[in-house]
Amino acid sequence: MRDKTQTNSSGPGDRLIRAGVVVFFVGAVATLVTVAPLLLDTTPFPTYMFGLSMLMGVGFLLAGAGVLKSVAAGRRQARAGG
């Protein structure tokens, strides 16, 4: 049986990291879908698919911002505690 007193302990920046990971993987799938027809000699996808591939970079930036936010919060907590 689960203990109902447990709380979801998500720190600052955790949501940004999770969102960044999801957006990155959506961009990675879009990249694979976009590159596959070029490798298989079939009709390429429309141009907007190349734009969706840019989500990999956006996801990477989101996750990086979450990590920086988490590091900053840890530093603030260390300064306050010490």
N, C-alpha and C positions, 0 to 999 in steps of 0.2 A: 504494500500500500504506500502511496506517495505521501510525503509530508507536505501539507498545504501551507506551511509557513515559508517555504522556499519562494524567493522572488527572482524575477528575471533580472540578473545583474548585468545590464548592458551599460558600458561606460560611454563617455563622450566620444563621438566619432564612429562608434560601432555601426550605426545605421548607414552612415556614408560609405563605410567599407563594404557592407553587405550590398548596398545599392550599386556601388562601383563594380563589384564582382558580377552581379547579374547583368548589368549593362555591358560589361566587357565580354561576357560569354554570348550575349545576343549579337554583338559585333563580330565575334569570332565565327559564329555560325553563318552570319551574313557574308563574311569573307570567304568561307569555304564554299558557300552556295554560289558566290560570284565567280570564284576562280575555277570551279569544277567545269563549267562549259568551255572555258578557254583551254583546259587541259584535255578535254574529251572531244574536241573538234565539233562542238554543237553550236547552236545559235546562242550568243551571249545574252545575258540578262540586261534589262534596261539600265540606264545610267543611275537611277536612284538607288539601285542596289549597291553601287560603289559608295554612295553617300552613307548608306547604312553600315558599311564596313568601318566608317570613321567612328562608330560607337565604341570600338575597341579602345581608342585613344581617350574618349570621353570617360569610359569606365575606369581606365587607368588613372586619370586625373581625379575622379571622384574618390577612388580608394586611397590615393595618395593624400588627398585633403583630409580624409578620415583619419589616416595614420598620423598626420601632422597635428590634427586636433586632439587626438588621444595623447600624443607625446606632450603637447602643451599643457593639457589638463594634469598629466602625471607630474610635470615639473612644478605646476602651481601647487599641487597637493604636497609635494616634497618640501617646497619652501615653507608652506604653512605649518607643516608638521615638524619641521626641524628648526 
